[in-house]
Amino acid sequence: MLQIERSDYLTTKEAAARLGVSDARIRQLLLEGRISGLKVGETAWLVPLKEVERYSRERRPVGRPSLRK
């Protein structure tokens, strides 16, 4: 049986709160392979904290690009 350190993982709800998105968006990112995670049971996911931090650093800003330079 796999043993994981709970402090290293977030639920989709916790990851969503950190990123300012919905938990449905987190599940979408998981299914698209844009972030990795562990599927627990039929519908639950655990997302590594490091993945949330990486995605936060790498994601583009929301909205239209600025025309100012």
Secondary structure, 3 states (H helix, E strand, C coil): CCCCCHHHEEEHHHHHHHHCCCHHHHHHHHHHCCCCCEEECCCEEEEEHHHHHHHHHHCCCCCCCCCCC
